[in-house]
């Protein structure tokens, strides 16, 4: 059903899976579109680009991108990796000084606003407009418009496409006669069905659900996928974090409460000490065959076919994140049943709201770097994002990169060559396509002080899971904390930026 829907609503001009090998008429799928053959390469002999990234978010050290760029241009890439927990603060501290230790950084799109307003990162608008090799229009609108731009200017170059999907063991569900979960209640039922059973044949009881919940990582994004379908049903412009008319937080209502309940119930079917499960361990457990389902970005698809880390090759399916049959009526502050008015984009009576959690890693250039270094840093970002490199990057799990270009859906050959079966590629790209094409796609928060809002949410979330506070206390604390941040920044200015991020007029 998902594949059929994707075929009917796919991005215009994108055919699904061609049976013929890629040719010059299939742009972006062969090396013919690389910077080396479209434009004379710029030379940066003697220039060193100091690059910083988060090792858990993006792996530039796989050798191919760095070596290719260095050979092409004569530049040298000096790479440093910083743990995520320290990453944003390190960049702020470094770039707020008189000189930049880092010329290029891979960041989350949400950080773009604070860095741009502070003058820390370069406006890349003119560069990308004069860069045909970047093939800007090939980048899917979600990432081209939301992740890259601020106030009508381009400050980042997308390298990745992030949103959540559910991954499940196709063999287990088939044997049990079950369908992939359509609602979060379905997810709990499927998790319960397999929890405590031996799922990988080693004689040990395994787990129904593996969703990261550890504090100070990225666990708030997973909570977002639970409350998204309860809070947004009228399309992307509705948003899930604040009322766009008042900037009142949407965190103290029956929809958010129901999401918290379901989120906490997944712990019954998780690993021991589930509240401290991190992303890397969750992936390892799922790929080892010890978990029936997980919630993750696109990385699981390529990882599942990597036999060095996966025991579930050709046993993994992907689907749009589960939805709900009830949604919040913001006027009455009550949950109401889905119908053609309350859930106009429902699929089979279920309101799905796929969450673009983080929005995908992007590259930025430090504003205080020397001009020649800026040129080289931009050229490296362009090189990595161009289809010739990007369409290979997204097929390998160790890069941390997921599909974000339209051309990455034009032909299944790169995916099959990477080791996916045709069936697996069809399922994986089909689920991505349905999510990206959803008119009810949920955008991540992207306003000044975003990280402060998220950090506060994370602290309260962790206390709730640890039974230190009740559900009602959690909602009240989040509401109060978010209101304080909004008032400190300025309610009117925050409202203007928030509405703009949703595509609404001020």
Secondary structure, DSSP 8 states (H G I E B T S, - for coil): -HHHHHHHHS-TT--S--SS---TTSTTSSGGGSHHHHS-----TT-EEEEEE-TTT---TTSHHHHHHHHHH--EEEEEE--HHHHHHHHHHHHTSSS-S-SEEEEEGGGHHHHHHTT-B---HHHHHT-GGG-GGGB-HIIIIIITEETTEE--EE------EEEEEHHHHHHHT----SBHHHHHHHHHHHTTS-SSSSSS--EEEE----TTTTHHHHHHHHHHHHH--S-GGG-SSB-TTT--BS-SSHHHHHHHHHHHHGGGGS-TTGGG--HHHHHHHHHTT-EEEEEE-THHHHHHT-TTT-S-TT-EEEEE--BBSEEEETTTTEEEE--TTTTTT-BTTBB---EESS--EEEEEBTTS-HHHHHHHHHHHHHHHSHHHHHHHTT-GGGT----BGGGGT-SHHHHHTT--HHHHHHHHHHHHHHHH-TT-EE---STTHHHHHHHHHHHHHHHHTTSS-HHHHHHHHHHHHHHHHHHH-HHHHHHHHHHHTT---
